[in-house]
Amino acid sequence: MKIVSILNHVLGPVMRGPSSSHTAGAWHIGCMARSILGGTPQRATLAFDPAGSYAATYAEQGAERGFAMGLMGRALTDSSFFTALQDATAAGMQLEFQIRSLAGDNHPNTTELNLIAEDGTNLKLLTRSIGGGEIEVTRIDGRPVLFKGNAYESLVEMRPEQADQVAELLAADGALLDPPVRSKHQGAVILTARRKAALPESFEAELLAFDAQARLWQCTPVYFVHQGAPLFSSAAEMQACAEQHGRSLGRMALAYEAQLLGMSEAEVMAEMLRRYDIMESAVESGLDPKFTGLQLLPPCAGSVLQAEAEGRLSVRSLHTRAAARAMAVMHVDGAMGVVCAAPTGGAAGVIPGALLTLVEERGLTREQSALALLAAGGVGMILAIRGTFAAEVAGCQVEIGAAGAMAAAAVVDGVGGSAAQACNAAAIAFQNTMGLVCDLLHGIVEIPCHTRNAVAAANAFVNADLILGGYVNLIPLDETIDAVYAVGLTMPAELRCTSKGGLAICPSAKRLKF
């Protein structure tokens, strides 16, 4: 069963726009590659398959900068992101990107990395960015592996007769999170281990004492470490737990995250509020009349909000205010500013737009705001378990569509609705965006992403109010998510973040200059 953290994979990471699969995912891959290599490479060659999404969009969506920042060991949110490629060269790292066929049935965001360290050490990795900034390392120097960045991970190769002793050595200090996964590679045994702490400094010497030809690869985490067992893995289980304990969806998601990460509930709340503040800051920045940085669109969020305030629109409406705030975040995201993936960069405006408007309307406390975010995170966590956040795999329905469903749950939770009502609001939101394609113009997260974020934020209130007002949803959230994912898998590649179909190929779109 896939285990998903709300802070690690749903309402986060904190990142630079425009796309979490591209900037955050690439940065996580770069960080992990640097960790496995043991430092900044002297030479790094990164290859993308021509049939994948990265090949068409890696430059436009900032993936090349994300990789560079990670390989250099820099924070993604650092302002040097904009000069990362030049800085890499100045630091003595030769960075090259290639588009060529990659062997195997690959994810659209597969990357093959060939790295050379200063001492001549070679490292070859196969990785994939699977949505929302989440990544996987699937091969290390040809060895099959599954590193996810949510633990201290190690790969050990040894003679078969030494495998049991090495497994005992890995577990000797009590830091193992799971039993090591054992497999074979060219006559040798390989053990993959997940730990809550780094291996002791003495481990490698002890390993080589068992087997002088043994090999070891290690990687430090890029996320909070998963230290506990999840409380539930489906929406049905989540609702049942909430009903059993008399908790709201936000409270139930809080308990889930605290147990999974081995944190106190107060620590989880504090981190969630930090992310709420980042969302609020992005809204404020995007509403600034002097905002600049988009490539295709002129900024308009501030003028829309001002027009609503002055009564110059058809009606005064919280829906329009939510839409304007959602677009404000997308202004920041499109300009490669700092946002919180929610659940992705391309959908980062929906939840802030809806929640900040709800806070304004209902005077929510900071605690209520954090719990509403956690309710949204609970819905997103179920989607991540059962499906994906990657538009490259299942279209925009699992990005902006997912954000709209999550925001509907947040609205219900924020006004005191039950966990069942929050899940049903999320379900009907998903049902109304099923089949939504990803057809971004020129590979840039601006059109039609801005207006889709805006509409999803406004619709969050409609879907929440339908359920709160008595609409009976007959297709539960789990089944709805399964249907959404199945529909996404049937979409042609042209409609899944390749900019080769939909609005992206309209004559007017092709004529756009930027």
C-alpha positions, -999 to 999 in steps of 0.1 A, spaced: 0 0 0 12 35 -9 17 57 22 12 94 17 20 123 40 -1 155 38 28 178 45 52 159 23 31 152 -7 -3 170 -6 0 205 9 36 210 0 63 212 -9 70 249 -5 85 256 -40 91 279 -68 65 278 -97 54 271 -122 50 233 -119 57 211 -89 65 181 -112 91 203 -129 107 226 -103 100 208 -70 103 173 -85 135 182 -104 150 198 -73 142 168 -51 158 145 -77 189 168 -78 192 168 -40 190 130 -38 214 125 -67 239 149 -49 234 130 -17 240 96 -33 271 109 -52 284 125 -20 287 161 -33 282 184 -63 291 166 -96 318 179 -118 297 168 -148 260 160 -150 242 148 -181 204 145 -178 184 128 -205 146 129 -212 126 106 -235 112 124 -266 78 108 -259 76 121 -224 64 154 -210 98 167 -198 112 167 -233 86 192 -244 85 214 -213 116 211 -191 130 245 -201 97 264 -202 87 251 -168 120 256 -150 130 219 -146 165 226 -157 169 252 -130 154 229 -104 178 201 -113 207 226 -111 197 239 -77 194 204 -62 227 193 -76 244 223 -62 228 218 -28 208 251 -28 173 257 -14 147 258 -42 132 290 -28 166 308 -29 166 338 -53 196 323 -71 171 300 -88 170 325 -116 207 323 -123 211 286 -115 224 276 -149 251 303 -150 260 296 -114 264 259 -121 289 267 -148 307 292 -125 309 265 -98 327 241 -122 297 219 -129 292 210 -165 255 205 -170 240 191 -201 204 181 -211 197 156 -238 165 143 -255 169 107 -265 151 74 -262 152 58 -228 149 21 -224 118 6 -208 82 17 -202 89 50 -186 68 76 -167 64 108 -188 87 126 -163 115 100 -164 150 114 -162 183 95 -166 212 111 -148 248 104 -155 270 121 -129 308 123 -125 322 135 -92 355 154 -88 373 122 -78 361 105 -110 334 85 -94 306 77 -118 269 74 -108 240 66 -131 204 70 -119 170 65 -133 143 87 -117 108 100 -122 88 129 -109 54 115 -103 33 146 -94 31 173 -67 69 173 -63 69 136 -53 98 116 -69 112 81 -71 147 68 -78 141 35 -96 177 24 -105 211 31 -91 240 21 -114 217 -5 -130 204 -19 -97 166 -19 -92 156 2 -62 128 24 -49 141 55 -31 113 80 -23 131 106 -2 110 101 29 136 82 50 173 77 52 176 52 24 204 28 16 212 2 -11 237 -25 -1 251 -51 -25 270 -82 -12 277 -119 -18 246 -141 -11 262 -158 18 267 -125 36 231 -112 32 218 -123 66 247 -108 85 244 -75 66 206 -74 73 214 -78 110 240 -51 108 214 -27 92 190 -34 121 216 -33 149 209 2 162 171 -1 160 167 27 134 151 5 107 116 16 97 108 -16 77 125 -49 71 151 -45 43 138 -54 9 159 -82 -6 165 -88 -44 191 -102 -67 213 -85 -93 238 -104 -115 245 -131 -89 247 -107 -59 221 -99 -33 210 -63 -28 192 -50 3 173 -18 3 167 -3 37 147 26 50 158 41 84 148 70 106 185 79 111 216 78 90 238 47 91 265 48 118 299 60 105 313 25 113 288 7 90 308 7 58 339 -6 75 319 -34 92 303 -42 58 336 -45 41 349 -67 68 321 -91 59 327 -88 21 356 -67 7 337 -64 -26 304 -52 -11 290 -18 -23 270 8 -5 249 37 -18 232 61 7 207 90 4 194 115 30 157 124 30 142 154 13 109 151 32 98 146 68 106 110 76 77 86 77 80 70 111 46 56 120 18 35 104 -10 54 87 -44 55 105 -63 48 73 -58 45 36 -93 52 20 -119 78 23 -144 53 37 -119 44 65 -112 81 71 -149 89 75 -154 58 97 -126 69 120 -139 104 122 -174 92 131 -160 67 157 -140 94 175 -164 123 169 -139 143 150 -141 166 120 -122 157 88 -95 183 97 -90 168 132 -89 133 118 -63 143 92 -43 160 120 -42 128 139 -32 109 108 -3 132 100 10 133 136 12 95 138 27 90 104 55 116 109 61 109 146 53 145 154 30 161 180 -3 175 168 10 209 179 40 205 156 19 195 126 -4 225 132 25 249 134 39 236 101 5 238 85 1 274 96 36 282 82 22 270 48 -10 289 53 12 321 57 31 313 25 -3 310 7 -14 343 21 18 360 11 15 347 -24 -21 361 -26 -9 395 -14 20 395 -39 -1 386 -68 -27 413 -60 -1 440 -61 -9 464 -90 28 465 -97 32 427 -101 52 416 -131 69 384 -143 43 365 -164 53 354 -199 19 354 -217 -7 371 -196 -9 406 -182 -15 405 -144 -52 411 -137 -60 396 -103 -58 429 -85 -80 447 -110 -107 420 -108 -107 422 -70 -108 460 -71 -137 459 -96 -157 436 -73 -150 459 -44 -163 489 -63 -195 472 -75 -184 473 -112 -192 437 -119 -225 419 -124 -229 412 -87 -209 415 -55 -197 380 -48 -174 360 -26 -170 336 -56 -154 364 -76 -131 373 -46 -121 337 -43 -114 335 -80 -93 367 -80 -72 355 -51 -67 321 -68 -54 340 -99 -31 361 -77 -14 330 -65 -11 318 -101 5 351 -110 32 343 -85 35 307 -96 37 316 -133 65 341 -125 85 313 -107 78 329 -73 74 310 -40 41 291 -35 29 261 -16 20 232 -39 -17 225 -32 -15 198 -43 7 209 -73 22 241 -85 -2 243 -115 -31 241 -90 -16 262 -62 -42 290 -64 -74 272 -57 -71 264 -20 -56 298 -10 -83 316 -30 -111 297 -14 -97 295 21 -86 332 25 -120 342 12 -137 319 38 -115 334 65 -126 369 55 -163 360 53 -165 339 85 -137 352 106 -120 319 110 -93 316 137 -58 304 127 -66 271 143 -98 267 122 -78 277 91 -51 251 97 -78 224 103 -96 234 71 -63 230 53 -58 196 69 -93 186 58 -82 195 22 -51 175 27 -70 144 38 -89 144 5 -57 149 -14 -40 122 5 -67 97 -7 -62 107 -43 -25 103 -40 -29 68 -26 -54 57 -53 -42 77 -82 -18 106 -90 -13 143 -90 5 143 -123 -13 159 -152 13 142 -174 -4 109 -164 -41 118 -159 -48 153 -171 -57 185 -153 -85 167 -135 -59 154 -110 -43 188 -105 -68 217 -106 -97 192 -104 -81 178 -73 -75 212 -58 -111 221 -63 -123 189 -45 -98 196 -17 -110 232 -14 -146 221 -12 -137 199 18 -119 227 34 -149 250 31 -172 224 47 -147 218 75 -142 255 81 -179 261 87 -183 231 110 -195 204 87 -189 167 93 -162 145 78 -189 128 57 -201 161 43 -166 172 35 -159 140 16 -191 143 -3 -184 179 -13 -150 167 -25 -167 139 -44 -191 160 -64 -164 185 -71 -143 157 -87 -174 145 -105 -178 179 -121 -142 182 -134 -138 146 -146 -121 146 -180 -104 180 -176 -75 180 -199 -41 196 -195 -34 217 -226 -12 246 -214 -2 270 -241 35 269 -251 43 246 -222 38 275 -197 16 273 -166 -5 304 -174 -32 297 -200 -57 282 -193 -44 274 -158 -52 309 -144 -89 308 -151 -93 271 -142 -78 278 -108 -102 308 -105 -133 288 -114 -123 259 -91 -119 282 -61 -153 297 -68 -169 263 -73 -155 250 -40 -182 271 -23 -209 259 -46 -201 222 -40 -197 227 -3 -231 245 -1 -249 219 -22 -239 192 3 -244 214 34 -278 223 20 -290 188 15 -278 174 -18 -273 136 -15 -242 123 -32 -246 87 -42 -211 80 -56 -186 80 -27 -153 97 -28 -132 65 -32 -152 54 -62 -152 89 -77 -114 90 -74 -110 56 -90 -132 68 -119 -113 100 -123 -80 81 -124 -94 56 -149 -106 84 -172 -72 100 -170 -54 69 -181 -75 68 -213 -66 103 -223 -42 106 -253 -7 120 -246 -17 152 -265 -41 161 -237 -17 154 -208 7 183 -203 26 180 -236 11 212 -252 2 191 -283 -36 192 -281 -66 212 -269 -63 249 -266 -25 247 -270 -28 240 -308 -54 267 -316 -42 291 -342 -44 320 -318 -23 301 -292 3 293 -318 5 330 -327 12 342 -292 45 359 -287 64 359 -254 
